[in-house]
Amino acid sequence: MEKKFEEIVCQLDTSPLSVDILQQISFILKEQDNERLYSFVHKSFDSLLVVERWMWKVLSGDYYGEWINEEHYQEFFYTFASFNKNLILNNDDIELNLKTTLLLSVSTDQVSSIFKQINQTDNDNDMFITIASLWFDNHSCFIHYNPPSDVLPVTDHINQYILQNYLLSKQYKTYLNELSQSVISQSLFTAKMLFYIRTCSFSLFSYTGANIHEILYAADVLIHWIGDDYLKILHVHSRTIGLWSKELLSCMTQLITFAVVLCWTCGPNQAPNKTLFVAEQTIYDHTEDLMRIIDYKPFHKEMKPVRSNDETSIMDAALMILMSIIKTQN
């Protein structure tokens, strides 16, 4: 199989690219379950690296309009994103240096090009935003589970850009305001909105969670920017969890997860940031809101050993905040 995979991968740069090549690569990747993945990665490492680099080259190219709406391309990107996520979450036996080489095979220039294309599209549901988000989400997931010992230029570039151009933007605040309404139209959850609230929040969470990274703004500044909206969103929607769509669940998950880092920058055994919890009643209300999430039984049924789904991630984040409040409050 490894020889066949190598031969197929060598044809990725042919022009025009045959759809059959994408389908064959997808088929082989889908066959790699947890038992086979270790052997496959070691035997086909060079070929996998070619595909990873090809993916970033295609995403950062100026001609995405020529392929982004092609069904076979979309399926290929989804399949490879799923393969990468499995590589991140479920295979501790694979050496970290191999994972790092594969998953971070992107340059800062390529990342800048992707951000440029996201910014320039006037279609809030552009499939390009959805596909690019998958790659940024996997990058965040990898950094979260494997905090680097040294600053990685591409990780630093991604998150400093996200912080200054998305998280601290008026558009981000607009989305937060819309999320704080008790009744939300499903049309709110566009690819662009999910990129801002879900992907960008998750990226900053993973970035600031690694102690070596420093953001350009103090936590107090960020909390002042989103704190009131965050508390209101959680207070409003914690009462109607059973009505959450999967998109709202995803947004709530990443907002609560991001709050873990913002509110407890000194560690889980230190007092919560007073900029967020100005009044004692705010702590009581927030505790009740978190308890509603933690007590929601359907989430319990979806729990996984690792944070591979939103249900597990939101429970983990809510418990982290709640335990910190319990430890530090009288």
C-alpha positions as CSV (number, residue, x, y, z in Angstrom):
1,M,0.0,0.0,0.0
2,E,2.8,2.4,0.9
3,K,4.3,2.0,-2.6
4,K,0.9,2.7,-4.2
5,F,0.4,5.7,-2.0
6,E,3.7,7.1,-3.0
7,E,3.0,6.7,-6.7
8,I,-0.4,8.4,-6.4
9,V,1.0,11.3,-4.3
10,C,3.6,12.0,-6.9
11,Q,0.8,12.9,-9.3
12,L,-0.6,15.8,-7.2
13,D,1.3,18.4,-9.1
14,T,0.2,17.3,-12.5
15,S,-2.0,19.7,-14.4
16,P,-4.8,19.3,-14.8
17,L,-5.1,17.2,-11.7
18,S,-7.3,14.2,-12.1
19,V,-10.2,13.8,-9.6
20,D,-9.3,10.1,-9.5
21,I,-6.0,11.0,-7.7
22,L,-7.9,12.8,-4.9
23,Q,-10.3,9.9,-4.6
24,Q,-7.5,7.3,-4.4
25,I,-5.7,9.3,-1.7
26,S,-8.9,9.8,0.3
27,F,-9.7,6.1,0.1
28,I,-6.3,5.1,1.5
29,L,-6.5,7.7,4.3
30,K,-9.9,6.5,5.3
31,E,-8.5,3.0,5.7
32,Q,-6.0,4.1,8.4
33,D,-7.7,3.3,11.7
34,N,-5.8,3.6,15.0
35,E,-4.2,0.2,14.7
36,R,-2.8,0.9,11.2
37,L,-1.9,4.5,11.6
38,Y,1.4,4.1,13.4
39,S,2.8,1.9,10.7
40,F,1.3,4.0,7.9
41,V,2.8,7.2,9.2
42,H,6.3,5.7,9.5
43,K,6.3,3.9,6.2
44,S,4.7,6.8,4.2
45,F,6.0,9.8,6.1
46,D,7.7,11.4,3.1
47,S,4.5,11.0,1.0
48,L,2.3,12.4,3.7
49,L,4.6,15.4,4.1
50,V,4.2,16.0,0.3
51,V,0.4,16.0,0.7
52,E,0.5,18.3,3.8
53,R,2.6,20.8,1.9
54,W,0.4,20.5,-1.1
55,M,-2.7,21.2,1.0
56,W,-1.2,24.4,2.4
57,K,0.0,25.5,-1.1
58,V,-3.5,25.0,-2.5
59,L,-5.2,26.8,0.4
60,S,-2.8,29.8,0.1
61,G,-2.9,30.0,-3.7
62,D,-4.7,32.8,-5.5
63,Y,-6.8,30.4,-7.6
64,Y,-9.0,28.8,-4.9
65,G,-12.1,29.9,-6.9
66,E,-11.2,27.3,-9.5
67,W,-11.6,24.4,-7.1
68,I,-13.3,25.4,-3.8
69,N,-16.8,24.5,-5.0
70,E,-15.7,21.2,-6.6
71,E,-17.3,18.3,-4.6
72,H,-14.3,16.0,-4.9
73,Y,-11.9,18.7,-3.6
74,Q,-14.2,19.4,-0.6
75,E,-14.4,15.7,0.2
76,F,-10.6,15.4,-0.1
77,F,-10.0,18.3,2.3
78,Y,-12.5,17.0,4.9
79,T,-10.9,13.5,4.7
80,F,-7.4,14.8,5.2
81,A,-8.5,17.1,8.0
82,S,-10.1,14.1,9.7
83,F,-6.9,12.1,9.2
84,N,-4.9,14.9,10.8
85,K,-7.2,15.2,13.8
86,N,-7.0,11.5,14.4
87,L,-3.2,11.8,14.2
88,I,-3.3,14.6,16.9
89,L,-5.8,13.0,19.3
90,N,-5.4,9.2,19.2
91,N,-1.8,8.2,18.5
92,D,0.6,8.9,21.4
93,D,3.0,6.2,20.0
94,I,3.8,8.4,17.0
95,E,6.9,10.5,17.8
96,L,6.1,14.2,18.4
97,N,8.8,15.4,16.0
98,L,7.1,13.5,13.2
99,K,3.7,15.0,14.0
100,T,5.2,18.4,14.3
101,T,6.8,18.2,10.9
102,L,3.6,17.0,9.3
103,L,1.1,19.3,11.0
104,L,3.2,22.5,10.9
105,S,4.4,22.3,7.4
106,V,3.2,25.8,6.5
107,S,5.0,29.1,6.2
108,T,4.0,32.5,7.7
109,D,3.6,33.8,4.1
110,Q,1.1,31.0,3.3
111,V,-0.9,31.8,6.5
112,S,-0.9,35.5,5.6
113,S,-2.3,34.6,2.1
114,I,-5.1,32.5,3.7
115,F,-6.1,35.3,6.0
116,K,-6.0,37.7,3.1
117,Q,-8.5,35.5,1.2
118,I,-10.8,35.2,4.2
119,N,-10.8,39.0,4.5
120,Q,-11.4,39.6,0.9
121,T,-14.4,37.3,0.3
122,D,-17.8,39.0,0.4
123,N,-19.6,35.7,0.9
124,D,-20.1,35.0,4.6
125,N,-20.7,31.3,3.7
126,D,-17.7,30.9,1.4
127,M,-16.6,27.3,1.5
128,F,-13.0,28.5,1.6
129,I,-13.6,29.9,5.1
130,T,-15.0,26.5,6.2
131,I,-12.1,24.6,4.8
132,A,-9.5,27.0,6.2
133,S,-11.1,26.8,9.6
134,L,-10.6,23.0,9.7
135,W,-6.8,23.6,9.2
136,F,-6.6,26.3,11.9
137,D,-8.7,24.2,14.3
138,N,-6.3,21.2,13.9
139,H,-3.4,23.5,14.4
140,S,-5.0,24.8,17.6
141,C,-5.7,21.3,18.8
142,F,-2.2,20.2,18.2
143,I,-0.7,23.1,20.1
144,H,-3.1,22.5,23.0
145,Y,-2.1,18.9,23.4
146,N,1.5,19.5,22.6
147,P,2.6,22.9,24.1
148,P,5.9,23.8,22.4
149,S,9.0,24.4,24.5
150,D,10.0,27.2,22.1
151,V,8.1,29.9,20.3
152,L,7.0,28.6,16.9
153,P,7.1,31.4,14.3
154,V,4.0,30.2,12.4
155,T,2.0,29.7,15.6
156,D,3.0,33.1,16.9
157,H,2.1,34.7,13.5
158,I,-1.3,33.0,13.4
159,N,-2.4,34.1,16.8
160,Q,-1.0,37.6,16.9
161,Y,-2.8,38.2,13.6
162,I,-6.0,36.6,15.0
163,L,-5.9,38.7,18.1
164,Q,-5.4,42.0,16.4
165,N,-7.5,41.5,13.3
166,Y,-10.4,39.3,14.5
167,L,-10.7,39.0,18.3
168,L,-10.4,42.7,18.9
169,S,-12.5,43.7,15.9
170,K,-15.9,45.3,15.8
171,Q,-17.1,42.3,13.9
172,Y,-16.2,40.0,16.8
173,K,-18.2,42.2,19.2
174,T,-21.1,42.3,16.8
175,Y,-21.2,38.5,16.8
176,L,-21.0,38.4,20.6
177,N,-23.9,40.9,20.8
178,E,-26.0,38.7,18.4
179,L,-25.2,35.6,20.4
180,S,-26.4,37.3,23.6
181,Q,-30.0,37.5,22.3
182,S,-32.4,35.0,23.8
183,V,-33.7,34.0,20.3
184,I,-31.1,33.4,17.6
185,S,-31.8,32.7,14.0
186,Q,-29.9,29.8,12.5
187,S,-28.9,32.1,9.7
188,L,-26.5,33.8,12.2
189,F,-24.1,30.8,12.1
190,T,-22.4,31.6,8.8
191,A,-18.9,30.2,8.0
192,K,-17.5,33.6,8.7
193,M,-19.3,33.9,12.1
194,L,-18.1,30.4,13.1
195,F,-14.6,31.3,12.1
196,Y,-14.6,34.4,14.3
197,I,-16.3,32.9,17.4
198,R,-15.2,29.3,17.3
199,T,-12.0,29.0,15.3
200,C,-10.4,32.3,16.5
201,S,-11.4,31.8,20.2
202,F,-10.0,28.3,20.2
203,S,-6.8,29.4,18.6
204,L,-6.1,32.0,21.2
205,F,-7.0,29.5,24.0
206,S,-4.4,27.0,22.7
207,Y,-1.9,29.8,22.2
208,T,-2.1,31.4,25.6
209,G,-2.4,28.1,27.3
210,A,1.3,27.5,26.4
211,N,3.4,29.4,29.0
212,I,6.0,30.4,26.5
213,H,3.6,32.6,24.5
214,E,2.9,36.2,25.4
215,I,0.1,38.2,23.9
216,L,0.3,41.9,23.1
217,Y,-2.6,42.8,25.4
218,A,-3.1,42.2,29.1
219,A,-5.8,39.8,30.1
220,D,-7.7,42.7,31.8
221,V,-7.9,44.4,28.4
222,L,-9.3,41.3,26.7
223,I,-11.8,40.7,29.5
224,H,-13.0,44.3,29.3
225,W,-13.5,43.8,25.6
226,I,-15.6,40.5,25.8
227,G,-16.3,39.9,29.5
228,D,-19.8,41.4,29.8
229,D,-20.8,39.7,26.6
230,Y,-19.5,36.4,27.7
231,L,-21.3,36.5,31.0
232,K,-24.5,37.5,29.4
233,I,-24.3,34.9,26.6
234,L,-23.8,32.1,29.2
235,H,-26.5,33.5,31.5
236,V,-29.1,33.6,28.7
237,H,-28.4,30.3,27.0
238,S,-27.6,28.1,30.0
239,R,-31.3,28.0,30.6
240,T,-32.2,26.5,27.2
241,I,-29.4,24.0,26.6
242,G,-31.9,21.4,25.2
243,L,-32.6,23.8,22.4
244,W,-29.0,24.4,21.3
245,S,-28.1,23.7,17.8
246,K,-24.7,22.1,17.1
247,E,-23.4,25.5,15.9
248,L,-24.5,27.2,19.1
249,L,-23.0,24.4,21.2
250,S,-19.7,24.9,19.3
251,C,-19.7,28.6,19.9
252,M,-20.5,28.2,23.6
253,T,-17.8,25.6,24.0
254,Q,-15.1,27.9,22.6
255,L,-16.2,31.0,24.5
256,I,-16.2,29.1,27.8
257,T,-12.9,27.5,26.9
258,F,-11.4,30.8,26.1
259,A,-12.6,32.3,29.4
260,V,-10.6,29.7,31.2
261,V,-7.4,31.2,30.0
262,L,-8.5,34.8,30.2
263,C,-9.9,34.6,33.7
264,W,-7.2,32.5,35.4
265,T,-4.0,33.6,33.8
266,C,-2.1,32.9,37.1
267,G,-3.2,29.3,37.3
268,P,-6.3,27.4,38.5
269,N,-5.4,27.7,42.2
270,Q,-5.3,31.5,42.1
271,A,-8.3,33.9,42.5
272,P,-10.4,34.5,39.4
273,N,-9.7,37.7,37.6
274,K,-11.5,40.5,39.4
275,T,-12.0,42.5,36.2
276,L,-14.6,39.9,35.1
277,F,-16.1,39.2,38.6
278,V,-16.5,42.8,39.8
279,A,-19.5,42.0,42.0
280,E,-19.9,38.9,44.3
281,Q,-23.4,38.3,42.8
282,T,-21.7,37.9,39.4
283,I,-19.8,34.9,40.7
284,Y,-22.9,33.3,42.1
285,D,-24.8,33.8,38.9
286,H,-21.9,32.4,36.8
287,T,-21.6,29.4,39.1
288,E,-25.3,28.6,38.6
289,D,-24.9,29.0,34.8
290,L,-22.0,26.6,34.8
291,M,-23.8,24.1,36.9
292,R,-26.7,24.0,34.4
293,I,-24.2,23.0,31.8
294,I,-22.4,20.4,34.0
295,D,-25.7,18.9,35.0
296,Y,-27.0,18.5,31.5
297,K,-27.2,14.7,31.1
298,P,-27.1,14.4,27.3
299,F,-23.6,15.9,27.5
300,H,-22.5,13.1,29.8
301,K,-23.5,10.5,27.3
302,E,-21.2,12.1,24.7
303,M,-18.1,12.4,26.9
304,K,-14.8,11.1,25.4
305,P,-11.4,10.3,27.0
306,V,-9.9,13.3,25.1
307,R,-11.5,16.6,24.0
308,S,-12.5,15.3,20.6
309,N,-16.0,16.7,20.6
310,D,-17.8,19.8,21.9
311,E,-19.7,18.0,24.6
312,T,-16.4,16.9,26.2
313,S,-14.7,20.2,25.8
314,I,-17.5,22.3,27.2
315,M,-17.8,20.0,30.3
316,D,-14.1,20.2,30.8
317,A,-13.9,24.0,30.5
318,A,-17.0,24.5,32.8
319,L,-15.5,22.3,35.4
320,M,-12.2,24.1,35.3
321,I,-13.8,27.4,35.9
322,L,-16.1,26.1,38.6
323,M,-13.3,24.3,40.5
324,S,-11.3,27.5,40.5
325,I,-14.2,29.4,41.9
326,I,-14.7,26.8,44.6
327,K,-11.1,26.7,45.6
328,T,-10.6,30.5,45.8
329,Q,-14.0,31.7,47.2
330,N,-15.2,31.6,50.8
